[in-house]
Amino acid sequence: MRGIEYRGLSRIEGPVVITSRCKGTGFNDMVAVYDRDNNKKLGRVLDLSEDWAAIQIFGSSTGLSADDTRVEFLDKPMELRVGMGLLGRIFNGLGEPIDGYGSIFSSKTLDINGLPINPYARTYPRDFIQTGISSIDGMNTLIRGQKLPVFSGNGLPHNRLAAQIVRQAKIISFDNDSSACEQFVIVFCAMGVKNDVARFFLDDFEHSGVLSNVVVFLSLADSPSLERLVAPRCALTAAEYLAYEKNMHVLVVMTDMTNYCEALREVSSIRSEVPSRKGYPGYLYSDLASLYERAGKIKGSTGSITQIPILSMPNDDISHPIPDLSGYITEGQIVLERELYQRGIYPPVAGLPSLSRLMKDGIGEGMTREDHKDVSSQLFAAYARVKQIRNLASIIGEEELSAADKCYLKFGDIFEQTFLSQGEYENRDIGTTLDLGWKVLSRLPREDLLRVKQEYIEKYMT
């Protein structure tokens, strides 16, 4: 069924065209635009007034003229075709297959715009997710249904970390010292990435054998800015179908949210909106929330959506609007530190700025191990003292430090080289991670271990 068609445009401003408004047209409805040679371009209603509609085209407006262009309002939002055939497939940012295997075989389509989960329908996240990375599992634990972003900087290995998490993420359940593992289904969305980065992810997924378990959405750097805004919504729509209709556990990894926000700023500028902080639109917070709040667990479904958005902080500034607002919406952050990376430590997860706000309810006896909370707390406390002593040593010199302070300096080096640092393909289970924690804590005087129970010291410290 064809929608109502109009001929002629009021004006053309870059990728945005202005035309008469069709009655019944809604915000974000799809539009087909035809040039004089009947070539078709898709677009989306960007803004509406009583008489006019602003349409942003997916691509360039080259070839369009104000007199000969035809506009067809399709009277429906953008939809994604969903089904079990999504797994193992590669799509562009608009949800179109780009792997050469054609469309998936399914008659079911879903509106990509979706809705944040109703707080009343949510169930509290409590299940531990093992990433195989000690700095995350041991001290900043990821919980199923959580939103835990990675704050990085240009040149830091956030792409390698994302690929490692995709390869290794598992649900671990403990029952009388035996563990059962359940693999995640992964939805991976890359926005505004270069071709070599996209190739890195695809090669890594293929060579590691996880591609059949992954749904990939790629919006490359040379794609239209509007596609970057659509890509994460397509990814989250696929995740919602797999989680809430097929009862799967879905991990959504989105990189790079900074590119998404830059596209949002570009579209806002085209619409001549009044800018807010650093030129970003005033609705940046609510727009990010509309994506982040689509993660979680809901009543009546055994499935779940866990989000790991990755964003690169401009100039390593954690107070920049993008990480600042993301931190308000999400439940913690994993911060990558340039100083650690320059010293050859991978992954360079900063010990003190990183945190997981849901960690306390997903660890401990019956979920990870009885000593997990104590070990994590003691490592944080000891490493905080290391940072203070290093600052002091930079002022008065290391030779002027007390014997106790020098002991903590050695602990800090061992902690970073043994616990934080691990190979890119090294997959540590939670038991190994906690044992490493005890190993580095054994370098401290026992009378300083005030945050761990004596019974755990006797049981686990060698």
Phi, psi and omega per residue, in radians:
M1 nan 2.198 -3.130
R2 -1.539 2.580 3.104
G3 -1.488 -3.084 3.124
I4 -1.270 2.424 -3.050
E5 -2.045 2.417 3.109
Y6 -2.114 2.608 3.082
R7 -1.976 2.361 3.087
G8 1.665 2.594 3.118
L9 -2.103 2.608 3.059
S10 -1.299 -0.792 3.079
R11 -2.865 2.867 -3.138
I12 -2.193 2.167 3.124
E13 -2.223 1.583 -3.093
G14 1.088 -2.251 3.134
P15 -1.410 0.031 -3.114
V16 -1.850 2.296 3.070
V17 -2.095 2.549 -3.125
I18 -1.970 2.272 3.140
T19 -2.511 3.034 3.096
S20 -1.127 2.498 -3.121
R21 -1.409 2.353 3.043
C22 -1.497 2.353 3.115
K23 -1.087 2.369 3.132
G24 1.570 -0.133 3.122
T25 -1.247 2.402 -3.118
G26 -1.983 2.848 3.077
F27 -1.054 2.356 3.137
N28 1.299 0.127 3.051
D29 -1.155 2.652 -3.140
M30 -1.432 2.595 -3.108
V31 -2.395 2.460 3.004
A32 -1.869 2.242 -3.116
V33 -2.024 2.231 -3.100
Y34 -2.043 2.322 3.074
D35 -1.496 -3.019 -3.064
R36 -1.139 -0.410 3.115
D37 -1.639 0.209 3.107
N38 1.189 0.367 3.029
N39 -1.334 2.367 -3.006
K40 -1.738 2.342 2.994
K41 -2.232 2.423 3.110
L42 -1.610 2.615 3.092
G43 -2.587 -3.129 -3.116
R44 -2.424 2.456 3.131
V45 -1.161 2.063 -3.047
L46 -1.646 -0.622 -3.097
D47 -2.727 2.707 -3.083
L48 -2.378 2.510 2.916
S49 -2.227 -2.997 -3.084
E50 -1.147 -0.586 -3.053
D51 -2.048 -0.299 -3.002
W52 -2.192 2.731 3.057
A53 -2.264 2.302 3.038
A54 -1.684 2.216 -3.061
I55 -2.101 2.207 3.039
Q56 -1.734 2.234 -3.061
I57 -1.559 2.456 3.044
F58 -1.333 1.513 -3.103
G59 2.260 -2.657 -3.076
S60 -1.698 2.649 3.063
S61 -1.599 0.176 3.126
T62 -1.028 2.338 3.140
G63 1.675 -0.170 3.124
L64 -1.580 2.492 3.070
S65 -2.220 2.689 -3.078
A66 -1.142 -0.527 -3.048
D67 -1.543 -0.672 -2.962
D68 -1.731 -0.092 -3.078
T69 -1.345 2.404 3.054
R70 -1.931 2.430 -3.108
V71 -2.124 2.160 3.123
E72 -1.988 2.043 3.091
F73 -1.451 2.102 -3.024
L74 -1.531 -0.121 3.041
D75 0.982 0.633 3.048
K76 -2.724 2.621 3.097
P77 -1.291 2.968 3.073
M78 -1.195 2.359 -3.071
E79 -2.195 2.699 3.101
L80 -2.053 2.289 3.070
R81 -1.335 2.195 -3.043
V82 -2.148 2.722 3.121
G83 2.971 3.051 3.131
M84 -1.136 -0.296 3.087
G85 -1.215 -0.083 3.075
L86 -1.107 -0.640 -3.045
L87 -1.110 2.325 3.121
G88 1.463 0.068 -3.084
R89 -1.822 2.758 3.139
I90 -2.126 2.212 -3.096
F91 -2.161 2.761 2.988
N92 -1.442 -3.050 -3.070
G93 -1.177 -0.262 3.130
L94 -1.686 0.085 -3.140
G95 1.436 0.292 3.111
E96 -1.660 2.319 -3.118
P97 -1.083 2.374 3.109
I98 -2.204 0.244 -3.124
D99 -1.710 0.068 3.074
G100 1.489 0.109 -3.102
Y101 -1.818 0.124 3.097
G102 1.322 -3.100 -3.115
S103 -1.204 2.708 3.082
I104 -1.308 2.687 -3.101
F105 -1.550 1.658 3.133
S106 -2.842 2.519 3.089
S107 -1.723 -0.005 -3.060
K108 -1.610 2.253 3.060
T109 -2.215 2.621 -3.137
L110 -2.273 2.505 3.053
D111 -1.112 2.196 -3.055
I112 -1.289 -0.328 -3.044
N113 -1.205 -0.574 3.031
G114 0.959 -2.980 3.111
L115 -2.528 2.568 2.991
P116 -1.051 2.657 -3.122
I117 -1.217 2.326 3.063
N118 -1.063 2.178 -3.132
P119 -0.947 -0.582 -3.133
Y120 -1.177 -0.474 -3.109
A121 -1.511 -0.138 -3.093
R122 -1.333 2.624 2.899
T123 -1.996 2.586 -2.999
Y124 -1.237 2.266 3.129
P125 -1.203 2.265 -3.137
R126 -2.443 -0.080 -3.001
D127 -1.645 2.271 -3.097
F128 -1.252 2.401 3.028
I129 -1.999 2.190 3.122
Q130 -1.617 2.082 3.088
T131 -1.649 -0.223 -3.090
G132 1.408 0.103 -3.118
I133 -1.972 2.065 -2.989
S134 -1.043 -0.728 -3.082
S135 -1.142 -0.426 3.085
I136 -1.589 -0.938 -3.072
D137 -1.100 -0.693 -3.042
G138 -1.411 -0.663 -2.963
M139 -2.123 -0.334 -3.119
N140 -2.398 1.010 -2.917
T141 -1.053 2.356 3.085
L142 -1.519 2.321 -3.104
I143 -1.995 2.497 -3.105
R144 -1.130 2.176 -3.083
G145 1.695 0.014 -3.094
Q146 -1.528 2.770 2.973
K147 -1.943 1.869 -3.066
L148 -2.224 1.696 -3.081
P149 -1.359 2.772 3.019
V150 -1.903 2.062 3.089
F151 -1.663 2.051 -3.069
S152 -2.203 -3.015 3.074
G153 -2.378 2.868 3.130
N154 -1.052 2.274 3.129
G155 1.583 -0.178 3.102
L156 -1.471 2.723 -2.948
P157 -1.443 0.863 3.139
H158 -1.211 -0.509 3.108
N159 -1.200 -0.702 3.085
R160 -1.125 -0.688 3.126
L161 -1.144 -0.731 3.119
A162 -1.077 -0.776 3.132
A163 -1.112 -0.666 3.126
Q164 -1.146 -0.718 3.113
I165 -1.113 -0.732 3.120
V166 -1.064 -0.696 -3.130
R167 -1.200 -0.625 -2.862
Q168 -1.900 -0.225 -2.986
A169 -1.089 2.276 3.137
K170 -2.514 2.721 2.929
I171 -1.669 2.240 3.141
I172 -2.006 2.209 3.032
S173 -2.085 2.329 -3.070
F174 -1.821 2.373 3.112
D175 -2.542 1.772 3.133
N176 0.962 0.915 3.075
D177 1.209 0.054 3.010
S178 -1.868 2.594 -3.083
S179 -2.193 2.514 3.065
A180 -2.044 2.431 -3.072
C181 -1.967 2.474 3.066
E182 -2.277 2.154 -3.058
Q183 -1.352 2.519 3.055
F184 -1.353 2.669 2.806
V185 -1.601 2.351 -3.027
I186 -1.920 2.349 2.915
V187 -1.999 2.060 -3.055
F188 -1.984 2.222 -3.110
C189 -2.221 2.128 3.103
A190 -2.004 2.241 -3.078
M191 -2.115 2.159 3.058
G192 1.188 0.436 -3.124
V193 -1.547 2.709 3.101
K194 -1.319 2.855 -3.097
N195 -1.061 -0.663 -3.114
D196 -1.194 -0.580 3.090
V197 -1.199 -0.768 3.100
A198 -1.067 -0.704 3.127
R199 -1.149 -0.643 3.096
F200 -1.033 -0.841 -3.124
F201 -1.103 -0.821 -3.100
L202 -1.112 -0.742 3.113
D203 -1.123 -0.722 -3.140
D204 -1.114 -0.792 3.142
F205 -1.110 -0.687 -3.094
E206 -1.242 -0.804 -3.079
H207 -1.210 -0.521 3.138
S208 -1.488 -0.136 3.069
G209 1.459 0.202 -3.100
V210 -1.712 -0.085 -3.051
L211 -1.034 -0.592 -3.140
S212 -1.163 -0.248 -3.112
N213 -1.871 0.185 -3.020
V214 -2.179 2.453 2.940
V215 -1.863 2.125 -3.020
V216 -1.941 2.284 3.006
F217 -2.097 2.112 -3.092
L218 -2.088 2.084 2.991
S219 -2.044 1.809 -2.994
L220 -1.353 2.962 -3.052
A221 -1.105 -0.491 -3.129
D222 -1.583 0.119 3.094
S223 -1.424 2.765 3.126
P224 -1.041 2.613 -3.108
S225 -1.086 -0.583 -3.141
L226 -1.118 -0.558 3.112
E227 -1.108 -0.586 3.115
R228 -1.148 -0.518 3.103
L229 -1.360 -0.464 -3.110
V230 -1.474 -0.603 -3.005
A231 -0.942 -0.887 -3.123
P232 -1.142 -0.489 3.108
R233 -1.250 -0.643 3.024
C234 -1.100 -0.775 -3.125
A235 -1.075 -0.764 -3.109
L236 -1.241 -0.531 3.065
T237 -1.151 -0.754 3.065
A238 -1.078 -0.715 3.133
A239 -1.122 -0.719 3.140
E240 -1.118 -0.671 3.108
Y241 -1.114 -0.825 -3.102
L242 -1.179 -0.624 -3.067
A243 -1.383 -0.872 -2.942
Y244 -1.710 -0.275 3.067
E245 -1.853 -0.493 3.133
K246 -1.938 0.066 3.048
N247 0.956 0.737 3.096
M248 -1.758 2.818 3.022
H249 -1.693 2.061 -2.987
V250 -2.023 2.288 3.016
L251 -1.885 2.074 -3.137
V252 -1.801 2.073 3.087
V253 -1.926 2.117 -3.111
M254 -2.128 2.152 3.132
T255 -2.443 2.373 -0.006
D256 -1.965 2.202 -3.093
M257 -1.117 -0.378 3.075
T258 -1.132 -0.696 3.089
N259 -1.124 -0.644 3.071
Y260 -1.071 -0.810 -3.108
C261 -1.178 -0.588 3.072
E262 -1.136 -0.681 3.084
A263 -1.133 -0.670 3.114
L264 -1.120 -0.691 3.105
R265 -1.152 -0.673 3.126
E266 -1.114 -0.799 3.125
V267 -1.123 -0.701 3.111
S268 -1.076 -0.672 3.124
S269 -1.165 -0.694 3.109
I270 -1.072 -0.614 -3.123
R271 -1.442 0.032 3.109
S272 1.032 0.668 3.112
E273 -1.422 2.644 3.120
V274 -1.231 2.129 -3.091
P275 -1.313 2.762 3.070
S276 -1.958 -2.446 -3.069
R277 -0.991 2.211 3.081
K278 0.926 0.514 3.052
G279 1.507 -0.055 3.129
Y280 -1.382 2.647 -3.121
P281 -1.161 2.707 -3.113
G282 -1.139 -0.347 -3.128
Y283 -1.645 0.306 3.133
L284 -1.005 -0.721 -3.129
Y285 -1.060 -0.891 -3.089
S286 -1.187 -0.557 3.113
D287 -1.174 -0.788 3.087
L288 -1.103 -0.681 3.129
A289 -1.101 -0.587 3.130
S290 -1.127 -0.374 3.059
L291 -1.593 -0.899 -3.048
Y292 -1.104 -0.636 -3.057
E293 -1.375 0.106 3.017
R294 -1.549 0.095 3.071
A295 -1.737 2.656 3.066
G296 2.476 -2.978 3.081
K297 -2.090 2.452 -3.125
I298 -2.143 2.705 3.135
K299 -1.129 2.450 3.082
G300 1.540 -0.022 3.112
S301 -2.296 2.395 3.089
T302 -1.506 -0.127 3.126
G303 -1.401 2.992 -3.141
S304 -2.733 2.737 3.037
I305 -2.163 2.129 3.071
T306 -1.961 2.341 -3.087
Q307 -1.973 2.375 2.930
I308 -2.200 1.534 3.035
P309 -1.352 2.423 3.117
I310 -2.001 2.251 3.121
L311 -2.379 2.441 3.097
S312 -1.663 2.167 -3.097
M313 -1.386 2.090 3.084
P314 -1.004 2.226 -3.126
N315 1.010 0.471 -3.135
D316 0.988 0.518 -3.064
D317 -1.654 1.837 -3.104
I318 -1.274 -0.233 3.089
S319 -1.586 0.025 3.069
H320 -1.038 2.596 -3.063
P321 -0.927 -0.617 -3.061
I322 -1.200 -0.986 3.086
P323 -1.164 -0.564 -3.119
D324 -1.084 -0.867 -3.128
L325 -1.252 -0.637 3.095
S326 -1.063 -0.673 3.135
G327 -1.127 -0.562 3.097
Y328 -1.186 -0.635 -3.007
I329 -1.479 -0.664 -3.006
T330 -1.576 3.088 -3.037
E331 -1.904 1.035 3.127
G332 2.084 -2.981 3.071
Q333 -2.858 2.601 2.965
I334 -1.835 2.007 -3.076
V335 -1.805 2.212 3.069
L336 -1.610 2.321 -3.011
E337 -1.870 2.229 -3.101
R338 -1.163 -0.625 -3.127
E339 -1.078 -0.756 3.099
L340 -1.102 -0.726 -3.119
Y341 -1.116 -0.686 3.139
Q342 -1.190 -0.351 3.076
R343 -1.633 0.184 3.026
G344 1.451 0.309 -3.128
I345 -1.647 2.189 3.073
Y346 -2.244 2.368 -0.155
P347 -1.333 2.477 -3.061
P348 -1.428 1.044 -3.112
V349 -1.362 2.091 -3.142
A350 -1.153 2.299 -3.038
G351 -1.223 -0.687 -2.994
L352 -1.665 -0.732 3.141
P353 -1.228 -0.359 -3.102
S354 -1.401 2.514 3.056
L355 -2.827 2.757 3.030
S356 -2.200 1.982 -3.032
R357 -1.257 -0.342 -3.130
L358 -1.723 0.041 -3.053
M359 -1.022 -0.717 -3.006
K360 -1.067 -0.473 -3.083
D361 -1.673 0.004 -3.101
G362 -2.116 0.174 3.138
I363 -2.245 2.976 3.140
G364 1.930 -2.996 -3.082
E365 -1.078 2.317 -3.123
G366 1.531 -0.231 3.139
M367 -2.099 -0.833 3.010
T368 -2.220 -1.482 3.058
R369 -2.665 2.654 -3.010
E370 -1.017 -0.523 -3.057
D371 -1.598 0.034 -2.993
H372 -1.048 -0.847 -3.104
K373 -1.071 -0.745 -3.106
D374 -1.160 -0.772 -3.125
V375 -1.092 -0.803 -3.134
S376 -1.065 -0.802 -3.126
S377 -1.084 -0.735 -3.123
Q378 -1.199 -0.674 3.106
L379 -1.124 -0.745 3.096
F380 -1.059 -0.815 -3.098
A381 -1.104 -0.778 -3.117
A382 -1.162 -0.707 -3.112
Y383 -1.226 -0.557 3.060
A384 -1.091 -0.707 3.107
R385 -1.177 -0.631 3.082
V386 -1.007 -0.785 -3.130
K387 -1.077 -0.714 3.132
Q388 -1.125 -0.747 -3.109
I389 -1.189 -0.655 3.097
R390 -1.099 -0.696 3.092
N391 -1.130 -0.696 3.110
L392 -1.146 -0.739 -3.125
A393 -1.109 -0.549 3.130
S394 -1.213 -0.293 -3.141
I395 -1.694 -0.865 -3.028
I396 -1.785 -0.156 -3.109
G397 1.629 2.512 -3.058
E398 -1.166 -0.555 -3.096
E399 -1.155 -0.348 -3.132
E400 -1.534 -0.035 -3.109
L401 -1.347 2.720 3.076
S402 -1.289 2.920 3.125
A403 -1.083 -0.657 3.129
A404 -1.143 -0.707 3.138
D405 -1.169 -0.680 3.109
K406 -1.137 -0.592 3.076
C407 -1.079 -0.717 3.127
Y408 -1.213 -0.586 3.072
L409 -1.083 -0.742 3.093
K410 -1.134 -0.686 3.082
F411 -1.032 -0.759 -3.129
G412 -1.046 -0.748 3.124
D413 -1.129 -0.755 -3.137
I414 -1.166 -0.694 3.116
F415 -1.042 -0.789 -3.113
E416 -1.227 -0.695 -3.075
Q417 -1.400 -0.466 -3.059
T418 -1.779 -0.809 -3.035
F419 -1.563 -0.922 -3.099
L420 -1.232 -0.728 -3.045
S421 -1.442 2.313 3.043
Q422 -2.725 2.807 -3.102
G423 -1.173 2.689 -3.129
E424 -1.092 -0.479 3.139
Y425 -1.963 0.321 3.102
E426 -1.592 2.088 -3.076
N427 -1.928 1.831 -3.104
R428 -1.711 2.258 3.037
D429 -1.346 2.959 -3.031
I430 -1.139 -0.567 3.093
G431 -1.104 -0.767 3.103
T432 -1.097 -0.728 3.135
T433 -1.062 -0.822 -3.124
L434 -1.198 -0.623 3.073
D435 -1.106 -0.664 3.073
L436 -1.139 -0.650 3.085
G437 -1.038 -0.789 3.102
W438 -1.132 -0.621 -3.131
K439 -1.091 -0.760 -3.130
V440 -1.328 -0.550 3.091
L441 -1.173 -0.432 3.129
S442 -1.147 -0.223 3.099
R443 -1.352 -0.209 -3.130
L444 -1.711 2.701 3.056
P445 -1.074 2.431 -3.080
R446 -1.103 -0.495 -3.136
E447 -1.229 -0.234 3.095
D448 -1.552 -0.154 -3.096
L449 -1.508 1.252 -3.021
L450 -1.490 -0.196 -3.050
R451 -1.767 0.033 3.120
V452 -2.069 2.531 -3.137
K453 -1.237 2.568 -3.124
Q454 -1.059 -0.653 -3.124
E455 -1.121 -0.571 3.106
Y456 -1.282 -0.624 3.091
I457 -1.054 -0.799 -3.130
E458 -1.185 -0.527 -3.068
K459 -1.465 -0.697 -2.968
Y460 -1.947 -0.377 -3.089
M461 -1.453 2.222 -3.133
T462 -1.765 nan nan
